Amino acid sequence: MLIGFRFQNFRSFLAEQSFSFSTSSDRTHESTHLMKTGMKAVPRISKAAIVFGPNASGKTNLLIALATFRDLILHSNGYSDSQFSERHTPFRFGPSISQPTDFEIDVLLERVRYRYAISYDSQRIRFERLLVYRTGKSQRWFERRFDEAARKESWAPFSPNFNGPREMWRKATRPKALFLTTAAQLNSEQLAPLLHWVEHRLEILFPGDMSDVNHIAMRIQDETFKSRVLALLSAVDIHVDDVRFAEQDPSPADPAPRAGFLRRSGAQRSIEFLHAHDGSVPMWLDSVFEAAGTQRLIGLFGPLLQAAENGKLLLIDEFDASLHPLVARFLIHLINDPRVSSKGAQLLLTSHNTTLMDLDILRRDEIWLVQLDDKHASNLLPLVRSSPRKHELIAKNYLKGRYGAVPLIRPRT
């Protein structure tokens, strides 16, 4: 489970930003929206949070920050010099362009808390540290930093609780590679849980990832998964009688796959929907003939169900695009329903849909705002900083500008 994420000097964000799933003492929706951690420092964590804000305020960049951090952790050992340099995308206005970017995640895995931080620029990793909490006190398993004055890297002593051929891992770590990546790939059993969470339980979806429904085509062959998809479509009043996997060989006269299909080893794979209305001949239709909202729902159902089944953290940009507000509300209810999601799944979403700013849907500490300051830098702020009342009409007051993070409309005269 993700407790929090901190970052600084990344794309449109200049100052240090901090997002947290950690909750206040408010007991609203306690039985459905919250998960107990067993930790005194962070006793409860939210299952979902939504980030709102004007267009071009930085909402997508928040998700890109986590995606970049994820890619560095998974692939830093394989980057060329130019590929590594491309990952450094600081705030471009002013002296920050030559300053490092900082990332830190705070994760709870099997009752062990990991706080992992890095700092890097286009030339090298400048700082890296892992703190591990098995009890209330932290253990600093490793820490490295680049000494600018001496132009060399220095390492703090390894923790006696961190086992393995640590010196071998240290010597194998290149200036542009992360020690976490290097040691985990060289079979550090103690670092494997953190790397596994990053690789398999952190998923980030952008609008283009959900426009193509064919990425779940193979899963449709699983009868249990298919029945759940059909049940969800029925629950949101979309009338589909069946869904199936479809595969065809490309035509010799037209070797390029047509829209709606993916090519795999010469084949074209898609999904088709059965419509069997009363008085009409049943007909299978390819997904390209379905409404945009239906396609997006199919694109969402797969990741949502996988997140619920496997306890994943799922980040979705423009979550409710092409969705009716009631359908968007239904999907939020779904991840908060203990009968559906009981394995630690979490959602972090961006949205413009103010109907979701409803305290029947979200807790006050699950609503976040992004706005630009006078330097045109993005700032991420929790709604609770404005101290909204328990029964406040959040959406109405937001549109009135009470909490900030709304566009300033200047009508032409």
RODO-2510 file (C-alpha; in nm, 4 decimals, decimal comma):
residues 413
     n   res          X          Y          Z
     1     m     0,0000     0,0000     0,0000
     2     l     0,1185     0,3488    -0,0786
     3     i     0,1326     0,5791     0,2221
     4     g     0,2680     0,8817     0,0397
     5     f     0,4716     1,0276    -0,2427
     6     r     0,7000     1,3316    -0,2338
     7     f     0,8741     1,5056    -0,5212
     8     q     1,0388     1,8333    -0,6194
     9     n     1,1557     2,0145    -0,9339
    10     f     0,9756     1,7942    -1,1856
    11     r     0,8130     1,9338    -1,4998
    12     s     0,5563     2,1969    -1,3929
    13     f     0,6242     2,1407    -1,0207
    14     l     0,9013     2,3525    -0,8657
    15     a     0,8639     2,3451    -0,4867
    16     e     0,8468     2,0260    -0,2838
    17     q     0,5094     1,8505    -0,3197
    18     s     0,3647     1,5887    -0,0918
    19     f     0,0720     1,3539    -0,1553
    20     s    -0,0543     1,1185     0,1131
    21     f    -0,3151     0,8448     0,1504
    22     s    -0,2772     0,8821     0,5273
    23     t    -0,6066     0,9999     0,6765
    24     s    -0,7257     1,2355     0,9435
    25     s    -0,9059     1,1149     1,2578
    26     d    -1,2424     1,1818     1,0898
    27     r    -1,4508     0,8633     1,1119
    28     t    -1,6614     0,9344     0,8014
    29     h    -1,6896     0,6229     0,5769
    30     e    -1,4501     0,4489     0,8133
    31     s    -1,5772     0,0963     0,7435
    32     t    -1,5609     0,1244     0,3629
    33     h    -1,3036     0,3850     0,2565
    34     l    -1,0188     0,3140     0,4972
    35     m    -0,7676     0,0368     0,5607
    36     k    -0,6004    -0,0232     0,8960
    37     t    -0,2215    -0,0547     0,8866
    38     g    -0,1364    -0,1737     1,2352
    39     m     0,1156     0,1125     1,2639
    40     k     0,0930     0,3750     1,5337
    41     a     0,2465     0,6458     1,3124
    42     v     0,0029     0,5863     1,0224
    43     p    -0,2943     0,3941     1,1610
    44     r    -0,5265     0,4265     0,8585
    45     i    -0,4866     0,4686     0,4813
    46     s    -0,7449     0,5668     0,2218
    47     k    -0,8417     0,3411    -0,0667
    48     a    -0,8987     0,6252    -0,3134
    49     a    -0,8177     0,9889    -0,3812
    50     i    -0,9048     1,2254    -0,6661
    51     v    -0,7055     1,5259    -0,7861
    52     f    -0,8983     1,8190    -0,9366
    53     g    -0,7794     2,1387    -1,0986
    54     p    -0,7913     2,3558    -1,4101
    55     n    -0,6646     2,2451    -1,7482
    56     a    -0,2846     2,2696    -1,7770
    57     s    -0,2436     2,3010    -1,3992
    58     g    -0,0251     1,9905    -1,3576
    59     k    -0,2591     1,7019    -1,2730
    60     t    -0,1143     1,4761    -1,5416
    61     n     0,2396     1,5712    -1,4386
    62     l     0,1691     1,4309    -1,0921
    63     l     0,1071     1,0894    -1,2472
    64     i     0,4018     1,1288    -1,4844
    65     a     0,6218     1,1926    -1,1797
    66     l     0,5297     0,8547    -1,0328
    67     a     0,5675     0,6919    -1,3755
    68     t     0,9175     0,8399    -1,4142
    69     f     1,0196     0,7265    -1,0661
    70     r     0,8845     0,3793    -1,1445
    71     d     1,0802     0,3623    -1,4700
    72     l     1,4020     0,4711    -1,2982
    73     i     1,3634     0,1996    -1,0358
    74     l     1,2926    -0,0705    -1,2926
    75     h     1,5260     0,0278    -1,5747
    76     s     1,8066     0,2539    -1,4522
    77     n     2,0600    -0,0266    -1,5012
    78     g     1,9792    -0,0481    -1,8709
    79     y     1,9667     0,3187    -1,9676
    80     s     2,2180     0,4679    -2,2076
    81     d     2,3618     0,8080    -2,1132
    82     s     2,1104     0,9859    -2,3385
    83     q     1,8160     0,7818    -2,2088
    84     f     1,9095     0,8634    -1,8507
    85     s     1,9492     1,2329    -1,9338
    86     e     1,6012     1,2381    -2,0898
    87     r     1,4484     1,1309    -1,7546
    88     h     1,5609     1,4585    -1,5991
    89     t     1,2804     1,7053    -1,6802
    90     p     1,3068     1,9843    -1,4200
    91     f     1,1029     2,3022    -1,3931
    92     r     1,2260     2,4985    -1,6946
    93     f     1,1943     2,8587    -1,5790
    94     g     1,4838     2,9939    -1,3757
    95     p     1,7842     2,8320    -1,2072
    96     s     1,5898     2,5127    -1,1252
    97     i     1,6695     2,3849    -1,4755
    98     s     2,0186     2,2890    -1,3571
    99     q     1,9028     2,1533    -1,0198
   100     p     1,8269     1,7877    -0,9389
   101     t     1,4843     1,6292    -0,9212
   102     d     1,3862     1,4596    -0,5935
   103     f     1,1507     1,1629    -0,5512
   104     e     1,0451     0,9676    -0,2417
   105     i     0,7875     0,6949    -0,1905
   106     d     0,6537     0,5679     0,1405
   107     v     0,5159     0,2143     0,1075
   108     l     0,3746    -0,0437     0,3493
   109     l     0,4293    -0,4060     0,2443
   110     e     0,3423    -0,6977     0,4715
   111     r     0,3631    -0,4774     0,7822
   112     v     0,7081    -0,3462     0,6825
   113     r     0,7354     0,0211     0,5912
   114     y     0,9816     0,1339     0,3218
   115     r     1,0780     0,4987     0,2628
   116     y     1,2882     0,5164    -0,0500
   117     a     1,4291     0,8474    -0,1789
   118     i     1,6459     0,9523    -0,4716
   119     s     1,7803     1,2746    -0,6183
   120     y     1,9177     1,2912    -0,9724
   121     d     2,0064     1,5261    -1,2549
   122     s     2,0921     1,4664    -1,6198
   123     q     2,4421     1,3412    -1,5294
   124     r     2,4056     1,1012    -1,2385
   125     i     2,2251     0,9806    -0,9265
   126     r     2,3120     1,2415    -0,6658
   127     f     2,1439     1,0841    -0,3632
   128     e     1,9782     0,7526    -0,2761
   129     r     1,8532     0,6188     0,0567
   130     l     1,6291     0,3452     0,1897
   131     l     1,4800     0,3611     0,5399
   132     v     1,2998     0,0508     0,6646
   133     y     1,0631     0,0385     0,9630
   134     r     1,0004    -0,3014     1,1153
   135     t     0,9140    -0,1402     1,4475
   136     g     0,8741     0,2255     1,5346
   137     k     1,2414     0,3053     1,4725
   138     s     1,3884     0,3349     1,1238
   139     q     1,6781     0,1281     0,9923
   140     r     1,8914     0,2991     0,7277
   141     w     1,9709     0,0045     0,5039
   142     f     2,1800     0,2097     0,2618
   143     e     2,2585     0,5689     0,1675
   144     r     2,4795     0,7208    -0,0995
   145     r     2,5376     1,0806    -0,2035
   146     f     2,7558     1,2602    -0,4545
   147     d     2,9961     1,5089    -0,2972
   148     e     3,0056     1,7998    -0,5422
   149     a     3,3140     1,9612    -0,3877
   150     a     3,5188     1,6409    -0,3865
   151     r     3,3613     1,5174    -0,7139
   152     k     3,3172     1,1706    -0,5737
   153     e     3,0495     0,9495    -0,4283
   154     s     3,0313     0,8728    -0,0573
   155     w     2,8403     0,5881     0,1086
   156     a     2,7102     0,5692     0,4633
   157     p     2,7753     0,2405     0,6457
   158     f     2,5269    -0,0293     0,5532
   159     s     2,2806    -0,1310     0,8213
   160     p     2,3631    -0,4585     0,9988
   161     n     1,9994    -0,5514     0,9283
   162     f     2,0643    -0,5361     0,5540
   163     n     2,2224    -0,8648     0,4475
   164     g     2,4038    -0,9976     0,1434
   165     p     2,7185    -0,9140    -0,0571
   166     r     2,6646    -0,5427    -0,0120
   167     e     3,0113    -0,4320    -0,1217
   168     m     2,9781    -0,6289    -0,4441
   169     w     2,6434    -0,4619    -0,5112
   170     r     2,7930    -0,1209    -0,4328
   171     k     3,0842    -0,1678    -0,6725
   172     a     2,8444    -0,2847    -0,9439
   173     t     2,6313     0,0300    -0,9136
   174     r     2,7062     0,2826    -1,1894
   175     p     2,6718     0,6614    -1,1363
   176     k     2,3560     0,6645    -1,3525
   177     a     2,2060     0,3504    -1,1964
   178     l     2,0187     0,3016    -0,8711
   179     f     2,1672     0,0804    -0,6021
   180     l     1,8149    -0,0537    -0,5340
   181     t     1,7844    -0,1689    -0,8959
   182     t     2,1363    -0,3129    -0,9040
   183     a     2,1137    -0,5050    -0,5768
   184     a     1,7651    -0,6382    -0,6479
   185     q     1,8713    -0,7610    -0,9917
   186     l     2,1722    -0,9264    -0,8281
   187     n     1,9354    -1,1287    -0,6098
   188     s     1,8963    -0,9260    -0,2908
   189     e     1,6104    -1,1101    -0,1227
   190     q     1,5442    -0,8242     0,1193
   191     l     1,4956    -0,5680    -0,1590
   192     a     1,2817    -0,7994    -0,3736
   193     p     0,9464    -0,7074    -0,2052
   194     l     0,9899    -0,3369    -0,2786
   195     l     1,0970    -0,3945    -0,6383
   196     h     0,8116    -0,6434    -0,6869
   197     w     0,5588    -0,3856    -0,5632
   198     v     0,6926    -0,1238    -0,8042
   199     e     0,6925    -0,3643    -1,0978
   200     h     0,3730    -0,5608    -1,0413
   201     r     0,1492    -0,3645    -0,8072
   202     l     0,1850    -0,0105    -0,9370
   203     e    -0,0037     0,0581    -1,2610
   204     i    -0,0438     0,3948    -1,4307
   205     l    -0,2987     0,4548    -1,7070
   206     f    -0,3146     0,7542    -1,9372
   207     p    -0,6065     0,8237    -2,1765
   208     g    -0,4403     0,6466    -2,4699
   209     d    -0,3981     0,3306    -2,2620
   210     m    -0,7747     0,2964    -2,2232
   211     s    -0,8822     0,3870    -2,5767
   212     d    -0,7745     0,0433    -2,7038
   213     v    -0,9808    -0,2324    -2,5419
   214     n    -0,7863    -0,5107    -2,7078
   215     h    -0,5267    -0,5318    -2,4298
   216     i    -0,7807    -0,7394    -2,2326
   217     a    -0,8754    -0,9558    -2,5326
   218     m    -0,6911    -1,2613    -2,3978
   219     r    -0,8476    -1,2257    -2,0524
   220     i    -1,1959    -1,2408    -2,2053
   221     q    -1,1314    -1,6123    -2,2629
   222     d    -1,1373    -1,6554    -1,8847
   223     e    -1,5043    -1,7289    -1,8123
   224     t    -1,4863    -1,5873    -1,4590
   225     f    -1,3353    -1,2612    -1,5791
   226     k    -1,5808    -1,2390    -1,8687
   227     s    -1,8802    -1,2895    -1,6390
   228     r    -1,7562    -1,0095    -1,4117
   229     v    -1,7162    -0,7729    -1,7078
   230     l    -2,0687    -0,8539    -1,8312
   231     a    -2,2077    -0,8046    -1,4804
   232     l    -2,0385    -0,4638    -1,4530
   233     l    -2,1687    -0,3557    -1,7944
   234     s    -2,5193    -0,4590    -1,6900
   235     a    -2,4809    -0,2743    -1,3594
   236     v    -2,4208     0,0535    -1,5454
   237     d    -2,7103    -0,0044    -1,7883
   238     i    -2,5070    -0,1041    -2,0948
   239     h    -2,6881    -0,3838    -2,2760
   240     v    -2,4442    -0,6428    -2,4056
   241     d    -2,5444    -1,0103    -2,4124
   242     d    -2,2005    -1,1622    -2,4500
   243     v    -1,8398    -1,0777    -2,5275
   244     r    -1,5766    -1,2936    -2,6961
   245     f    -1,2160    -1,3045    -2,8070
   246     a    -1,1691    -1,2756    -3,1840
   247     e    -0,8631    -1,3555    -3,3920
   248     q    -0,8249    -1,3378    -3,7686
   249     d    -0,5374    -1,3666    -4,0121
   250     p    -0,4637    -1,0420    -4,1951
   251     s    -0,5787    -1,0294    -4,5549
   252     p    -0,2919    -1,0744    -4,8056
   253     a    -0,4342    -0,7837    -5,0022
   254     d    -0,4322    -0,5589    -4,6970
   255     p    -0,1566    -0,6735    -4,4565
   256     a    -0,1987    -0,3797    -4,2198
   257     p    -0,4361    -0,4497    -3,9275
   258     r    -0,7528    -0,2468    -3,9501
   259     a    -0,8658    -0,0124    -3,6757
   260     g    -0,9592    -0,1871    -3,3545
   261     f    -0,7210    -0,4782    -3,3979
   262     l    -0,3768    -0,5603    -3,2638
   263     r    -0,1249    -0,7653    -3,4589
   264     r     0,0521    -1,0482    -3,2804
   265     s     0,2698    -1,2816    -3,4897
   266     g     0,0691    -1,2171    -3,8059
   267     a    -0,2710    -1,2408    -3,6355
   268     q    -0,5237    -0,9706    -3,5527
   269     r    -0,6801    -0,9853    -3,2071
   270     s    -0,9848    -0,8027    -3,0855
   271     i    -1,2977    -0,8476    -2,8788
   272     e    -1,6519    -0,8622    -3,0109
   273     f    -1,9854    -0,7938    -2,8429
   274     l    -2,3109    -0,9856    -2,8919
   275     h    -2,6319    -0,7856    -2,9234
   276     a    -2,9456    -1,0054    -2,9139
   277     h    -3,2429    -0,7705    -2,8935
   278     d    -3,5979    -0,9066    -2,8952
   279     g    -3,7289    -0,9551    -3,2475
   280     s    -3,3910    -0,9116    -3,4158
   281     v    -3,1205    -1,1484    -3,5345
   282     p    -2,8372    -1,1775    -3,2783
   283     m    -2,5284    -0,9986    -3,4078
   284     w    -2,1624    -0,9932    -3,3052
   285     l    -2,0022    -0,6502    -3,3451
   286     d    -1,6368    -0,5606    -3,3230
   287     s    -1,5452    -0,3212    -3,0400
   288     v    -1,4788    -0,0375    -3,2881
   289     f    -1,8564    -0,0170    -3,3419
   290     e    -1,9276     0,0332    -2,9724
   291     a    -1,9759     0,3750    -2,8130
   292     a    -1,6689     0,5575    -2,6834
   293     g    -1,8007     0,5269    -2,3281
   294     t    -1,8448     0,1504    -2,3631
   295     q    -1,4920     0,1122    -2,4996
   296     r    -1,3514     0,3201    -2,2168
   297     l    -1,5412     0,1164    -1,9579
   298     i    -1,4013    -0,2058    -2,1007
   299     g    -1,0565    -0,0468    -2,0942
   300     l    -1,1108     0,0445    -1,7278
   301     f    -1,2733    -0,2771    -1,6062
   302     g    -0,9674    -0,4922    -1,6680
   303     p    -0,7233    -0,2797    -1,4640
   304     l    -0,9851    -0,2099    -1,1953
   305     l    -1,0648    -0,5775    -1,1461
   306     q    -0,6946    -0,6665    -1,1439
   307     a    -0,6275    -0,3943    -0,8872
   308     a    -0,9063    -0,5281    -0,6639
   309     e    -0,7937    -0,8898    -0,7061
   310     n    -0,4228    -0,8256    -0,6470
   311     g    -0,4144    -0,5263    -0,4114
   312     k    -0,2573    -0,2926    -0,6674
   313     l    -0,2204     0,0839    -0,6714
   314     l    -0,3906     0,2070    -0,9894
   315     l    -0,3379     0,5624    -1,1154
   316     i    -0,5751     0,6854    -1,3874
   317     d    -0,5467     1,0163    -1,5690
   318     e    -0,8730     1,1786    -1,6859
   319     f    -1,0547     0,8964    -1,5122
   320     d    -1,4107     0,9946    -1,6051
   321     a    -1,3617     1,1033    -1,9682
   322     s    -1,6540     0,9734    -2,1802
   323     l    -1,8260     0,8396    -1,8674
   324     h    -2,1627     0,9489    -1,7310
   325     p    -2,1239     1,1028    -1,3833
   326     l    -2,3322     0,8237    -1,2272
   327     v    -2,1076     0,5615    -1,3865
   328     a    -1,7982     0,7384    -1,2521
   329     r    -1,9549     0,7394    -0,9038
   330     f    -2,0327     0,3692    -0,9374
   331     l    -1,6672     0,2876    -1,0109
   332     i    -1,5530     0,4791    -0,7012
   333     h    -1,8074     0,2855    -0,4930
   334     l    -1,6706    -0,0356    -0,6459
   335     i    -1,3157     0,0070    -0,5160
   336     n    -1,4502     0,1077    -0,1726
   337     d    -1,6811    -0,1956    -0,1496
   338     p    -1,5161    -0,4475     0,0899
   339     r    -1,6969    -0,7315    -0,0912
   340     v    -1,5189    -0,6400    -0,4157
   341     s    -1,1886    -0,4972    -0,2915
   342     s    -1,0409    -0,6423     0,0266
   343     k    -0,6723    -0,6900    -0,0607
   344     g    -0,5383    -0,3370    -0,0281
   345     a    -0,6243    -0,1904    -0,3698
   346     q    -0,5890     0,1878    -0,4037
   347     l    -0,6907     0,4417    -0,6672
   348     l    -0,5343     0,7783    -0,7433
   349     l    -0,7348     0,9597    -1,0100
   350     t    -0,7410     1,2927    -1,1888
   351     s    -1,0735     1,4425    -1,2924
   352     h    -1,2708     1,7521    -1,3888
   353     n    -1,6003     1,5933    -1,2802
   354     t    -1,7110     1,8056    -0,9860
   355     t    -2,0066     1,5741    -0,9158
   356     l    -1,7435     1,3489    -0,7563
   357     m    -1,6729     1,6255    -0,5039
   358     d    -1,9454     1,4732    -0,2949
   359     l    -1,8947     1,3753     0,0689
   360     d    -2,1249     1,0785     0,0083
   361     i    -1,8601     0,9532    -0,2359
   362     l    -1,5302     1,0772    -0,0919
   363     r    -1,3956     1,1801     0,2450
   364     r    -1,2711     1,5363     0,2773
   365     d    -0,9101     1,4145     0,3012
   366     e    -0,9489     1,2205    -0,0256
   367     i    -0,9951     1,5352    -0,2358
   368     w    -0,6822     1,7070    -0,3676
   369     l    -0,6356     2,0210    -0,5755
   370     v    -0,3669     2,1374    -0,8182
   371     q    -0,3227     2,5030    -0,9060
   372     l    -0,0596     2,7326    -1,0572
   373     d     0,1135     3,0020    -0,8535
   374     d     0,2440     3,3401    -0,9715
   375     k     0,5590     3,1677    -1,1058
   376     h     0,3384     2,9412    -1,3215
   377     a     0,4504     2,6486    -1,1087
   378     s     0,2076     2,3746    -1,0075
   379     n     0,1193     2,3159    -0,6441
   380     l    -0,0588     2,0116    -0,5012
   381     l    -0,2793     2,0866    -0,2009
   382     p    -0,5252     1,8829     0,0068
   383     l    -0,8792     2,0160     0,0303
   384     v    -0,8653     1,9836     0,4092
   385     r    -0,6258     2,2798     0,4234
   386     s    -0,9403     2,4918     0,3667
   387     s    -1,1144     2,3276     0,6669
   388     p    -1,4420     2,2381     0,4912
   389     r    -1,7267     2,1423     0,7217
   390     k    -1,8566     1,7843     0,7373
   391     h    -2,1753     1,8631     0,5452
   392     e    -2,0365     2,1328     0,3190
   393     l    -2,1387     2,1428    -0,0485
   394     i    -1,7868     2,0921    -0,1759
   395     a    -1,8584     2,1015    -0,5498
   396     k    -2,0687     2,4173    -0,5275
   397     n    -1,8102     2,6022    -0,3202
   398     y    -1,5264     2,4773    -0,5394
   399     l    -1,6874     2,6202    -0,8521
   400     k    -1,7328     2,9477    -0,6659
   401     g    -1,3560     2,9552    -0,6133
   402     r    -1,3592     2,9120    -0,2362
   403     y    -1,0752     2,6565    -0,2367
   404     g    -0,8807     2,7884    -0,5366
   405     a    -0,7655     2,5624    -0,8216
   406     v    -1,0254     2,6907    -1,0688
   407     p    -0,9596     2,8631    -1,4011
   408     l    -0,9893     3,2412    -1,4100
   409     i    -1,2377     3,3024    -1,6896
   410     r    -1,2064     3,6381    -1,8660
   411     p    -1,5035     3,6823    -2,1006
   412     r    -1,4274     3,8830    -2,4137
   413     t    -1,6112     4,2148    -2,4351
***
